[in-house]
Amino acid sequence: MFRPASVMLTALLAAGCAADMPVQASTPSATVPPSGPVRADMDPYTLQTLDRVLHQASTHRGVSPGHLIKLLSAEFLGTPYQANMLQGSATVPERLIIDFRGLDCFTYLDYVEAARHAHSQQDFVDRVVLTRYVDGVIGFTSRKHFFSDWVARSYPLADDITATLSPRAVSVDKTLNLKADGSNYLPGLPLVQRSITYIPAADVDSTVVRQLRTGDYVGRYSPAPGLDVSHVGIFVMTDRGPVLRNASSRPENGKVVDSPFMEYVARTQGIVVYRARP
C-alpha cells in the first residue's frame, strides 16, 4: 500500500482504507534532513489527545510491545476516517502533519507506533518523523509510502513474520509503484523491486491465528501490480475473539473500529503480518 492513493480508489474503498488521489507531475521534490528540533503545528484536540496517549504510555512502560500497542490504539477508537491527511507530492513540498481529528489506515499506525516509544510531545513528533520517513528525512520521496517499507528500509520498525506463520505462505516479486500499463502510481517516486510474502485467505486458519499476537500489524495483500497491500490494521485479541483494529473508510464504519478478524480476512486475497520490535 502507498499512502497517497492510486487510481484504484474504488478497490481501496472496498478494502476499508482509501488514500489520496495520485499526483500528476513527475519532478521529485527535495528532501532536507532536519537541522534542529522538528516542529509540528497541532490543533488543541490533537494536543489533548496526545497528552492522554502519552500518559497511557508512561504508566504502562513495563508491558509487552503488543499490549502497549493495544492500549494506545484503543485511545483512537471512534476517530473519524479521513483520507488525504498528509501533504506533499512530486511538486508540492512535504509538510509534517500530525492531526488526530481524522485518520486513514496508515497514519493511524504511524501514530500508534510512534507513541509507544515517546516520552514527551517533542519526543512523539521526532518519532513520527522516524516512523514516517526513511532515515528521518522529511520529504515526499523519502516518505515510507508502502507498508513493506516498515520492514525493508534501514532501521526497520517491525519484523516480517508472515512466512513463519504458515507453510502455505506465498512470495511474489513486485515492482512497487509500477502499474500494469507501465505508468507510475506516484510520479516522481523511484520504482522498488521487492518480494512480498502473504498467506492466502483460505489458509488463514486457527493454527495461524493462534500464532498471532495482540499488537501485530496486519496488511491486506494486494494482487494489483505495483502495490504490496491495500489496507493495514492491528491484530487484537479480545473477549469477543480476534479483531482487526483499523481506520476504516467502509460506509458502515467511517472511523476507527474493531472488525471481526476472520470475517475481514475472508474478504481479502490474503494477509501480510509484521511484528513490532521492542
N, C-alpha and C positions, 0 to 999 in steps of 0.2 A: 504494500500500500504506500502511496505517497500522500503527503499532507494536502497540498492544494489539489483539487481533484481532477479527474480525467473527463473526457467527453463521455465516458461510460457512467455518467451521473445516475442514470436510471438503475443500473446494476448496483451502484454503491448505495443508493437509497434503499433498495431491496435488502441489501446486506445490513443496513442499520447505521451506516456512517457515511453520509455524503460528504465530500470535501469541496474545496474551491474549484471553480472552473479553471481550465488551463490558460496560462498566459500565451500570448501570440508572438512576442518578439523573440529574438534568438541571441542577443548580445549579453554575455554573462555580466552579472553585477560584481562589483569589487567586494572583497571580504577583508575586513580590518580587525586584527586582534584588539581587544580592549586594552587601553593604556593605563587604566586605573579601575576603581570600583565601578561595576556596571550599574546603571540606574534604570529603573523601570517605573513609569508613571502608573500607579494603581489606584483605582477608584475606592471610595470608602467601603463598599460591600466586600470587595476583594481583600482589602486590608483587614477587615473584621474577621472574615472567614479564615484568612491566613493565620491570624493570631490564634484562632480556635484550633486549627490544624496543627500548628507548631506546639501548642500546649499538649495536645494528644501525643505528639511525637516525643516530647520531653518527658512525659510521665510513663512512657512505655518503652524506654530505651533497652530494657533487658529482654524483650520478647523476640521471637524469631522474625526474620525479614518478612516472611509471608503473613504472619499475624499482624505485624505493623502495617503492611500494605492493606490488609482487610480493614483495620481500624480507620486508617486515614482515608481510604477510598469511600468508606461509609459516610464521611462528612460531606460528600458531594452528591449523595443520593437525592434525586428530585431536581437537581440543577438542570435548567433548560438546555436542550441540544441547540447548538448554534454552529453552522458552518462558517467558513471564511473568517476565522478568528485571527489568523496570522497575516501579517502584511509584508510583502516583498515578492519580487519576481525578477526576471532577467533584466528588466528595465526600471523597476521601482526599487529604491534602496530598502534593504531589510530593516525592520524595526523590531526591537524586542517587545513582545506583547505578553503581558501576564494579566489575565482577566477571567475571574471566576463567575462572571454573570452568565456566561454561556460557554459550553464545552463541545468539542467534537471528540470522536473516539480517541484520537491520537494526543491532543492537548491534555485530555483527562489523564492519560498515562504519564505524560510529561510531568504534570504537577504532582501526582502521587509519588512517582519515583524520586523527584527532587525533594519533596517534603520529608521523606523517610530518613534522609541524611542531614536535613537542615537544623540549625540551632538558633537561627535568628532570621529576621526578614531579609537582611542583606545576604546572609548565607543561602537562603532559599533562592533569591534572584541569581546568585552566582551558580547555584546547582541547576537551575533551569537552563542556563546558558550551556553548561557542560552536558546536560541531558539532551538538549535540542540540537546542538551544533557540534560538528566534528572539531575536536581539539579546542572547543570553547570559542571558536571564531564566528562571530555573528555575521551572517551573510546568506543570501539565497542559495548559492552553490555549495555552501558548507552545511546547510541545514540537513538534518537526517530525515530525508523525505520518505524513506522506505523503512518498514518495520524491521527488516533484516539488517539495517544499519545499526541497530541496537547490539547485535552480536558480531558483526563483521568488521566494524571500524576499530580504530585504535581506542584503547580504554573502553572495552565493551561494558555495557550496562547489565547484561544478563548472559546466561549460557543457553545455547540451543540444545534442549534435551529431547527434541522430537524423536530422533532415531532410537533413543534408548527406551522409549515407551512401548514400542510395538515392532515386531519383526516384519510387519506389513507396511512400514513407513516407506514412502516413495520419494526419491530425489529427482528434481527436474532442473536442468540447466537453463537459465534465463538470462536475457539481456534486458536488464531493468531500464525503463524509460523508453524502450523501443516498441512502438505499436506494430501491428501486423502489416500495415500499409507502408511501413518504412519511416514514418514521421515520429516525432517525439511527443510524449505526454507533456513534458515540461521543457520547452525550448530553452537552450542555454545551459541545461544540466547535462553533464557528461553521461554517456552510457556506462553501465556497470555489468560485467559478467559475474553471475553469482548462481550457485547451486542452492535451490530451495527444497527443503525436506518437509514433507507433510504426511499426516496419517489420514487416509481416505475416510470419509464419514462412516461408511459401512463397517469400518474396522475399529471405530472408537467404541469399544465395549467396556464391560465392567472391569476387566483387567487393566485397561488403560486408565480408566477413571480412578481406580484405587491407587495408582501411582502418581496422580496429580496432587499437588499441594495447594492449599489456600495461598493466594498471592502469586501463583503462576500467571504469566502474561500469555494470552492466547490470541492467535491471529486466525482469521478466516482465509484459508488458502484461495488464491485467485488463479483460475486456469487461463486467464487472459494473457496474451503475450505482453511482456514488459512490466508486469505487476507481480509482487510477491503475495500480498494479502489485500483484502478489500475492507477489512474491519478488524478492530482489536478490542480486547476487554481483559478482565481479570477473573480468573477462576476462584470461586469462593465456596467452601463447603458450609452449608447452613443446616439448621434443624429441619428444614424442609427439603433437604437434598442439595446437590450441587447446582450452582448458578453461574452465569457469566455476567459479571457486573460491568456495565458498559454504557457509554453515552450513545443512545440510540435515536436515529432520525426516523424510525418507522412511525407512521401516522398515529398508531395506537399508543406510542410512547412519547417521543419528542423530548426526552430528558434522560438523565442517568437512572438506570433501572437495574434490577436483578432479573435476568431472563433465565428460565429453566434451562440448564446446560444441555441436556440430551435433546430437548426439543429444538434448541438452537442449532446444535451440531447436525441434526437431521436435515436442516435446510441448506447445508453447505456442501462443497466438494470435499472438504477435509479441514484439518486444523494444524497449525504450527504452534509449538509450545516453547516458551523461553522462561527460564527460572532466574529470578533476581539474585544478584550476587550479594554477599553480606555487606 
